Amino acid sequence: MVSQIIFILILGIAIVLFWRAVSRISKNINLGRPLDRKDHPAERWKTMFMVAIGQSKMVKRPLAGVMHILIYVGFIIINVEVLEILIDGVLGTHRIFSFLGPFYTLLISAFEFLAVGVIIACVTFLLRRNVARLKRFWSREMTIWPRSDANIILVTEILLMCAFLTLDTSDTLIQRASNPQYSGFTISNMLVGMLNGSSVPTLEFIEHFCWWFHIVGILAFLNYVPYSKHFHIILAFPNVYYSNLNPKGEFTNLASVTKEIHLMLNPESAPADAGNAAPPERFGAKDVFDLSWKQLMDAYSCTECGRCTSSCPANQTGKLLSPRKIMMDTRDRLQEVGKNIAKNGKFVDDGKSLLNNYILPEEVWACTSCNACTQECPVNIDPLSIIVDVRRFLVMEQSAAPQELAMMLNNIENNGAPWQFPASDRLNWTSAL
């Protein structure tokens, strides 16, 4: 009973802390502007099944894709084993699903194979990050914390899987001490040699230690996830569901701007109270409040894998732009704003903004708007939409465009075309024909 009470307390605390962390993130995301993404539900479900569940974008890079699928499948399926441990912990039972007989043996054996696959995949990822030192994992935005975050998760997953296998191995030897015909499970049967010769009390200690280490480690992992890039294991599914289904390259327009243009083209259509209309909203985005909730969800869904940055032509040619940094900066600023609101009850101006304090104008002007980053992202994040909104603010609110672009915009405003001559002179080139 003491063990059950301790376990229930630990479980309850873990659930409460996780719920609080998720609620905080939800509040931060809801700071964004409203955006309707409820259209075409059938297409959205199809996209989610292909991209988020089916991992269709991951396998474009075969080695990383296969290794990630091993971890992904292991994470999903081994949760059945976790469910059994949770029930055992609450009820004080031992392998409560064992009544399934041969099917249970087959199930746990499959879990053990997946556990080995997860260990192999995690070791491979650790080697790629820390020994091979792939360039995309060592970009300037990948400071000590992002690199450490990835390593912490990978090492944790290895330890949890090792504890699971050791738990099964020690339990197999304990069962065989009283029942020599006990079959055990596939992988743990191969590992019994490590613990052969140990006394039953020693085996029971190892089993109990691994049981507690495994389940408490999973609950700790659960509460670490909202503070790390690995929150994508939860947000990837809704983030892909609410993907932008419009053709890539199709930009959005502010309704207020579109309305003004229509009125300029047809003044007679102006309503009688047009002069009393509310002032237009801010053009573009200066801070996270100016972004949509989906853009903020994108920031929290970023896996920091760097596929976007490694495919960015501007980044490849040495420009300052890194689409991954855009997403990481947006998330960092959003978390800072969330803490500000939590502390003061409302947002108190801190003299900072997403633009300039986190994202520099030089970064967004380096973007060619080619959409390579959105195409490569495994969870359909759209860094380009944030870049375009920041550009809009620079141009429409601050008139802070690069000289070449400013000249073109002035020509369009004055001449109706990008060129430095009036419309009446456009056919002068034909005079010699």
Secondary structure, DSSP 8 states (H G I E B T S, - for coil): -HHHHHHHHHHHHHHHHHHHHHHHHHHHHTTSB-----S-HHHHHHHIIIIIIS-TTGGGSHHHHHHHHHHHHHHHHHHHHHHHHHHHHHHT-SSGGGGGTHHHHHHHHHHHHHHHHHHHHHHHHHHHHHTS--GGGSSTT--HHHHHHHHHHHHHHHHHHHHHHHHHHHHHHHHHHH-TT----HHHHHHGGGTTT--HHHHHHHHHHHHHHHHHHHHHHHHHGGGSGGGHHHHHHHHHHT---S-TT-----HHHHHHHHHHH-GGG--TTGGG------SS-SSGGGSBHHHHHHHHH-----HHHHH-HHHHTT-S--HHHHHHHHHHHHHHHHHHHHHHSS----S--HHHHTB-HHHHHT-----HHHHH-TT---HHHHHHHHHHHHHHTT----HHHHHHHHHHHHHSSSSSS-GGGTTGGGTT-
